Amino acid sequence: MFLLPNTLEHHTYTTHVAIMRNSKRTLSSMLNRS
């Protein structure tokens, strides 16, 4: 894992990871539903 000195880059990265996890969880719940 990289240490990003720029807080804006770090915020963008963590937001991206959160969206990835969220979409992955949404996708699996959709698969479980059908």
Secondary structure, 3 states (H helix, E strand, C coil): CCCCCCHHHHHHHHHHHHHHHHHHHHHHHHHHHC
